[in-house]
Amino acid sequence: MTKSKSIRVLAAGLLFFGVTVATWAEGGHIAFVNVSRVLEEAPQAVAANRRLEKEFEVRNSQLLKLRKELRQLEDRLAQEGVTMSESQLKKLERDIRSLKREIRRAQEDYREDLNIRRNEELSRLQKRVYQTIVSLAKSEKYDMVLGDGVIYASPAVDITAKVLEMLQQEFKKSEAGGGKE
C-alpha cells in the first residue's frame, strides 16, 4: 500500500472514530446489528433456501441419475471390459467419455444457475434486512447503527434479536396474507 493510500485509510478511520466518539459523547443512541447472523437466521432466509431447494430439486435428481448411469457404465467396463470385442470396448469407452462431458456441462450449468438465483434471493433479503434495521433505528431513535466489522459491541447496544423479531413478525404477516417471502 502506498504512503498516500495509507494516510487516506488512516484519516477515514480516524474520521469515523471521531464521528462515533462525538455521537456517543453527545449522549447519542448507538446500536449494533450482527448482519451476518440476521442474514442466516431470518425466517425469510430459511424460506428462500427452501424455495431454491424446491426450484432446483428436479435438476439435482437428474444429475444424480446421470452419475448413477456413469457408475454403471464404468462398473460394466471394469467387469466385462476384458471379455468385450474391440468395437464394443471402444463404443463403451466413447459412451463413458460422452456421459462424463454431459455431466460436467450439466453440473456447470446447475452451479451457475443456482448461484445466480442464490444471489437474487440474497439481494432481496439484504434489502429487506436493511429496511428493517433502518425502520427500527428510526422508531427507537438511534443516531447510529453499526454492522459487521465491529470488533466488540456490548450486549446492551446489540439489537440483532430485535431485528430478527421484526423480520419474524413481517414473515408471519406475509404468510398469513398468502404472500411469498
Secondary structure, 3 states (H helix, E strand, C coil): CCHHHHHHHHHHHHHHHHHHHHHHHCCCCEEECCHHHHHHHCHHHHHHHHHHHHHHHHHHHHHHHHHHHHHHHHHHHHHHHHHCCHHHHHHHHHHHHHHHHHHHHHHHHHHHHHHHHHHHHHHHHHHHHHHHHHHHHHHCCCCEEECCCCCCCCCCCECHHHHHHHHHHHHHHHHHCCCCC
